[in-house]
Amino acid sequence: MARPPPSLSMARPGLIHSPRGLPDTCALLKPPAAAASMSGPTGETPSAIQICRIMRPDDANVAGNVHGGTILKMIEEAGVIISTRHCNSQNGERCVAVLARVERTDFLSPMCIGEVAHVSAEITYTSKHSVEVQVHVMSENILTGTKKLTNKATLWYVPLSLKNVDKVLEVPPVVYSRQEQEEEGRRRYEAQKLERMETKWRNGDIVQPGLNPEPNTVSYSQSSLIHLVGPSDCTLHGFVHGDSSSNNTGLEVPSWGNTAGTQEDLLDAGVTMKLMDEVAGIVAARHCKTNIVTASVDAINFHDKIRKGYVITISGRMTFTSNKSMEIEVLVDADPVVDNTQPRYRAASAFFTYVSLSQEGRSLPVPQLVPETEDEKKRFEEGKGRYLQMKAKRQGQVDPQP
């Protein structure tokens, strides 16, 4: 009798989990030896987990390609499970791991309806108050058994106390098999800290509607989605993922006001990322009028919390086009409509890159964006710089050249 597909499989405690076909890049860390003597919820904490789910029609676009937002949501679910388990692996205050940042994520290969997504998450670095989780996504064709790597992502979490949501707890350490691994992790930690601070200057920028826009202009394809945050959008623990106060962690983590000892219904980060990808996809499709897929997502930064009952506006606009790719800026603004004391504010932001595909799945040329205003021209040049920098990084160059 065939075994049913697992909804969640865990690695054996103390062992590194590396599914068949997954590059063994995660086999780095083990929980501290002392963890076995702890009387926490799991006694011993596994170093990695895997979530598996078959892709259904409502996960994909009209061409059958799975939405990037669906994959991002699964990535975040795996990350929050492994990081929350690790942060609760020792006796002490119970906590929930809160997502503060997602590093650049590349979509290496499209996933299709009927394929099984294997999302493997593993803790690769811990600082005093933060956890780095690296995630690999494999797609499996269950008819042929073929597997391929589709995504890699790095996420940063911080543990918040369930008793006092203003309190950031310390993270249990991990044991590195080599000293270089800890040093490399510390460099990644410091780099994301600096990059995150650089995003703050864009927080006042807004997307303005255009009148009678011409094709291939920014105004022609820009799109917005307005969404009322309901109970099904919120986290199980009553926490949002990411906020704007640092609390000396190096990551921006939630500042919860006067809510100590309470739990609030707050928007889940995976839901936020899925909505952001949907809006970016609409912008890309309007611009090129073909089938489009997510190619990559620049770092997603969560600036502030969003509560149940708030209205969020997810806005997307084209910022740059190369011959075969489109960069779309996505901004998430939250409006506490029933609270007159708090104005509308920026909650999250990111850049998505899309490509246009033919019916056969081949890459198509992208119509060139026509920036009109000085701000649009400035954003175009900034996007061009990011494009050249990433292109040079892929080619192993030091100094990108136009």
GUKELO-747114 format. One record per residue: x, y, z of N, C-alpha, C in turn; residue in one letter. Coordinates in steps of 0.1 Angstrom, whole numbers, plus 5000, padded with zeros to 4 digits. Atoms other than C-alpha are relative to their C-alpha. Layout:
<sites>
XYZXYZXYZa/...
</sites>
This chain:
<sites>
500849885000500050005000500950125000m/499249885001501450344990499950085013a/500149914989502350575018499550134996r/500549875003500450905019501150105001p/498949905000502651215012500050075013p/500049934987503751365045499850154999p/500149855000502751715054501250065007s/498849944993505851755076500949885004l/499050104996508951535080501150065007s/498949944992511551595106501349924999m/498750074999515251505106500149945014a/499850064986516251275135500850105008r/499249904992517551485164501549975000p/498550014999521251545163500649964986g/499550035013521551445126499650104990l/500249905011521751655095499049934990i/501050055009518751605072500350054986h/499749965014519551605035499349904991s/500850085009516851465012500749954988p/499450055012517751254982499850114989r/500049905011518651494954500350145004g/499749874996519251794976501550025002l/498549974998522751944974500350015015p/499750014986524351875008500750125005d/499449874995525052245015499550035014t/500549974987523052235047500749935011c/499550094990525051975065501250075008a/499049924993526852225088499949995015l/500249984986525352235122499349895008l/500750094991524252025151499650085013k/500349934988522352135182501049985011p/499050024989524452185214499849875007p/500150134993525251865232499150015012a/500849984987523552005263498549994997a/501450005003520252015244499349875004a/500650134997519751645251499550005014a/500450004986519451715288498950105003s/501049904997516951995284498749945000m/501350054999513351945293499050094992s/500849915008511952175266498949924993g/501150065007509052095243500449874992p/499650115009511051855221501249925006t/498850074994513951755244501250034992g/499049975010516251745214499450074989e/500549925011515851995186500649954987t/499450035013516251875150500750124994p/499249895006518752075130499350044987s/500649975012516552065099498649944999a/501350065003512951995087499750014985i/500449995014511251945054498550005000q/501449995003507752045044499749964986i/500350055014506151865014498650034997c/501449975004503051974995499949994985r/500250015014501651894961499450134995i/500549875005500952204939498749984993m/501350015005497352254930499750124990r/500349895010495652474903499950135006p/500149874994494952754928501450055005d/498649954997498752774934500750064988d/499349975013499552854898499250114992a/500749915010498853104870499349934989n/500850065011496853044839500849904992v/499150095008499852874822500449885008a/499750124992500252624851501350025008g/498749974992503452784866499650045014n/500449964986503252804904500550145003v/499649864996503253154917501250005009h/498849984991506453274933499550025015g/500549974986504353394963499649875007g/500350134994503153034969501249945006t/498750054995506752924972500550085012i/499649914989507653224994499349975013l/500850034988504853135018500549875006k/499550134995506052775021501450025006m/498649984995509652895026499950065014i/500249934987508453125055499549905010e/500550104990506452845071501049915005e/499050094995509352615072501050075009a/499049924992511652895085499550025014g/500549974986509352985114499949885008v/500050124992508952625124501349975006i/498750044995512652545127500650105009i/499449904992513652875142499250015014s/500750004988510852875168500349885009t/499650124993511652515178501450025006r/498649994995515352605182500050105012h/500049904989514552915203499349965012c/500650064988512452705226500649875005n/499350134997514952425229500649995014s/499550004986516052525264498950055009q/500949954990514252595296500050155001n/500149864999513052945300498750054995g/501249945006510553185286499749944987e/500450045013508553055257499950124991r/499949895009508853255226499549954986c/500350035014507953275189501050074991v/499049935009510453345161499350084990a/500649905009509553655141500950034989v/499249985012510653705106500350154998l/499649865002512654035101500550034986a/499449975013514253995067500149874992r/499750115010514453765036501050064991v/498949965010517653795016499549974986e/500350025014517653794978499749854998r/500450135003515853484966499949984985t/500050035014516453334931499049884997d/500950105004513753124914500849934988f/499150065010516052884895499349924989l/500850075010513352684877498650005004s/501550004997509552704874499549875005p/500750124995507352464893498650004994m/501350015007504152334878499049935008c/501150074993500752204889500349854999i/499850145000500951844900501449965006g/498750034994504551864912500050015015e/499949994986505551814948501150095004v/498949914994507452094966500549945013a/499350044988509951974991500850125005h/499449884994510952275013500849965012v/499150044989513952205035500650125006s/499549884993514952455062501049955010a/498950034990518052455084500650135006e/499449894994519552685109501550004997i/498650005004523052795097500850105008t/499349914992523953075121499150065011y/500849934990522853225154500950115006t/499349904992523853555170499350005014s/500650004987522753655205498550015000k/501449975001519353765194499449974986h/500650025013518853635159500449864994s/499850135006518653315138500050014985v/500050015015519753265102499549864996e/500550135005517752995084500250004985v/499850015015518752875049499049894996q/501050095005516052705028500349964986v/499950055014516252484997498649954996h/501350055005513152404976500349914988v/499950105011513152094954498649984994m/501350045006510352014929500249864995s/500050145003509451654923498949964990e/501050065009507651504893499749865005n/500350134994505851214910499749904990i/500250105011505151044877501349944995l/498750055005508751024866501149995011t/499150004990510551074899501150104999g/498949905003512651364885499950115011t/499949894990513751624911501050104994k/499249895004515251964905500050115011k/500049894991516352254927499450124994l/500749895005514052544922500250135007t/499849884992514752794950501049985011n/499249994988517252894976499750135007k/500449884993516553145003500750015014a/499549984987518053295035499150095008t/501049924992515753425063500650035013l/499649964987516453605095498950025010w/501150004989514353555127500650065013y/499749964986514353705162498949945009v/501050064991512653545192499450105009p/500849914992509953745210499349925011l/500650074989508653645244498550004999s/501550015000505053525246499450075012l/500549934988504753685281500150154998k/499849865002506054025271500550034986n/499649995015506054105234500950114997v/498949905002508454395239501449945002d/498750064996511154155250500549904990k/499350085009513654005227500949905008v/499350104992515053675241501349964993l/498850055005518453525237499849874993e/500150125008518953255211501049895005v/499050114997520452915221501049994990p/499050015010523752875204500049874993p/499850125007524552615178501549965000v/498650055000527752405175500449994985v/499550005014529752465143501149894999y/499050105002531852185129501450064997s/498749935003534452445117499850145004r/500049864995535352785131499650104988q/500349915012535152935095498550014998e/501549995002531352855095499550125008q/500549904992530753085124500550144995e/499549875006532953365109499350044988e/500849975012531153335076498650055004e/501349964995527853355094499950145006g/499949874994528953665113500150114989r/499849915011529953835081498650024993r/501449985006526453765066499150085009r/500849934991524853895097500350155000y/499749865000526754225096499650064986e/500349955014526154265058498550034999a/501449985001522354225061499650115009q/500349894991522354465090500250144994k/499749885007523954735069499050034989l/500949995011521754665039498650045004e/501449974994518554675060499950155003r/500149864996519355025073499950094988m/500049925012519855145037498650014994e/501349995006516255075028499150105007t/500949914992514755315054499750134992k/500249875006515155625032498949994990w/501050015010512655485007498650005006r/501350034993509855455033499050114997n/500949905002508255785024499450004986g/500350005014507955704987498649944998d/501450055003504355644973499849984985i/500450035014502855514941498850094996v/501049915004500855784924499349954987q/500750045013498155694897500350104989p/499849915012498655834862498750014993g/501249975008496055984839500349964985l/499850045014495655824804501449964997n/498650045003499055644805500249944987p/499650065013500755544773500649865003e/499450134999501855174768501550015003p/498650014997505255084782500550105010n/499649914990505255364807499849945014t/500150044986505455324845498550005004v/501449994996501855444850499149904993s/500950095008500455204823499949875007y/500150144994501354884842499950005015s/500050014985501454994879498649965005q/501250074995498854814900500050015015s/500150004986497554814935498949905004s/501050104995495654554956499750055014l/500449954986493654664987499449875007i/500350134993493154385013499750035014h/500349994986491354375046500549885007l/499350114993493354175071499049935009v/501050084992491053895085500749905008g/499450114991491553615110500849904993p/499250115007492753365084501350054995s/498749945004495553605074501050015011d/499149964988497053625109500749875005c/499250114995499653415126499349935012t/500650094990498753135150500450055014l/499549954987500753305178499750145003h/500449864997499353655174501150094998g/498949915002502553805161500150034985f/499649975014503453985129501549984999v/498650035002506853915113500750124995h/499149885004509154215114499450135004g/500449874996509054565126501250105000d/499049905003511054885130500950045012s/499149964990512854895163501149895002s/498850095001516354735166500249925013s/499750074988516554645203501349945002n/498650045000520254605198500249854995n/499950145005519754275179500850014987t/499549995013521154405146499049984989g/501150025009517854315130498950095006l/501249924996514754535131498949915004e/501050094995512254365153498850085006v/501249924997508754455165500150085013p/500249924988508154735190498550005002s/501450035000504754645203499250095009w/500849914992503654945223499749955014g/500450054986501854875256499149884999n/500850125001500754525249500749885007t/499350104992502954335274498949915006a/500950094994501254015285498849964991g/501150035008498854005256500549954986t/499750045014498653855221499050064991q/500849935010497354035191499949924988e/500250065014495953905158500750094990d/499149925009498654025134500349924987l/499950065013499253965097501249914999l/498950105002501453665088500950054989d/499149965010504553735068499949934987a/500250085012503953455044498950054992g/501249945007500553605035500550134993v/499549875005502253945030500849984987t/499250025012504853805006499249944989m/500850065011502253604986499250114993k/500749895006500253924981500950094992l/499049925007503354114971500449944987m/499650065013504253864945498850004990d/501249995009500653864931499950144993e/500149875006500754244926501250024990v/498949995010504254224910499749934987a/500450085011502953954887499050084991g/501049935008500054174876500750124992i/499249895007502454464868500849944989v/499250065011504754234848499149964988a/500850055011501854084828499450124993a/500549895006500354424821501150074990r/498949935008503754554808500249924987h/499650075012504554264784498949924994c/501150075006501154094779500349864996k/499750145002502553744780500049925013t/499950074988502953464804501350045007n/498949954992505353574832500249915012i/499750074988507153404861501050085008v/499149934991509053524891501449944998t/498650045002512853514885500850015013a/499349984987514053654918499350115008s/500549904991513153864948501250065008v/499049944992515554114963499649995014d/500350014986515654145000498750065004a/501349954995512254175016500250055014i/499949944987512254405046498750035006n/501349984992509454415072500350125009f/499849884993509254765086499250025013h/500949984989506254755109498949905000d/501050104999503454535122498750044994k/501449985006499954495107499149925008i/501050074992496954405129498849964992r/501350045006493754225121499150125000k/500949885001491154475109500650114992g/499449895007493754695092499749984985y/500150015014493454765055501450034994v/498749985006496654715035499950034985i/500049975014497454855001501449954995t/498850065006500054654981500150074986i/499849935012501354874953501349964993s/498950045008503654774925500250094988g/499749925012505454974897501249954994r/498850045007507954894871501150105002m/498949914998511355044878501149994990t/499050025010513654894852499749884992f/500050115009513754664822501349984993t/498950035008516654484806499449934987s/500550075012516354284773499049895003n/500950114998514653994790499649995015k/500450004986513854094826499350135004s/500749884995511654334845500250015015m/500049984985512254484880498850085004e/501249944995509154574899500250035015i/500049974986509154764932498649985006e/501350034994506454654956500050065014v/500149934988505354864986498849965007l/501250044992503054755014499750115011v/500449904991501255035033498849955008d/501150044991498954975063499250125005a/500949894996495955185072499149955012d/500850044989494455145107498750085000p/501249925003491055265095499150035012v/500849984989489355225129500750085012v/499249934990492155405148500450144994d/499749865005492255785142501350055005n/498849954994495355825163501349964993t/498950055008497655635139499950024985q/500149985015498355745103500449884992p/499550105009498955525074501549995000r/498650024999502455375074500549894991y/499350115008504955165054500349885008r/499850124993504954805065501149914994a/499050095006507154625040500350054986a/499649955014509054675007501049894994s/499150095007510954474981500050024985a/499950005014512054444945499849864995f/500250135006510754154924500550014985f/499650015014512254044890499349894994t/500850105008510153874864500649994986y/499650025014510853724830498749964993v/501150035009508453674800500349874993s/499850135006507953324787499049974988l/500950045010506553184755499249885004s/500850114997504052904754500849875002q/499150114999506952664751500950015012e/499149974988508652814782501350064997g/498749945004511352994763499950155004r/500049864996512453344774499750094988s/500449915011510953624754500650145003l/499649864997512253984749498950085007p/500949914992510654244772499950134994v/500149865004509254574760500750095009p/499249914992511554844771499150115007q/500749914992510255064799500350154995l/499849865004509755434790499850095013v/500149914989510455644821499750154996p/500449865005508755994819500550115010e/499749904991509356184851501449995005t/498650014995512656264868500149895010e/499950104990511856034897500049864993d/500050125007511055754872501449974993e/498750015006514355814854501149965010k/499050034989516255814887499849855005k/500350134996514555484897500549904990r/499650095011515355334863501649985001f/498550014998519155414868500449925012e/499750084988519055274903499849854997e/500350145004517454954889501049944991g/498950055009520054934862501249975007k/498850034991522754954888499949875007g/500250134994521254664907500149894990r/499950115010520854464875501549974996y/498650025004524454524865500949935011l/499250064988525754444900499749855001q/500350144999523854114901500649924988m/499450075012524954024865501549985002k/498650014997528554094875500349895010a/499850104990528153884906499949864995k/500250135006526853594886501249964991r/498950035009529753624861501350005008q/498850004993532253644889500950124999g/499249875001533354004882500050075013q/499949924988534454244908499350144998v/500649875004533454574891499149994988d/500950015011530254564870500350114990p/499849915011530554734836498750014992q/501249985007527554884817500149924987p/
</sites>
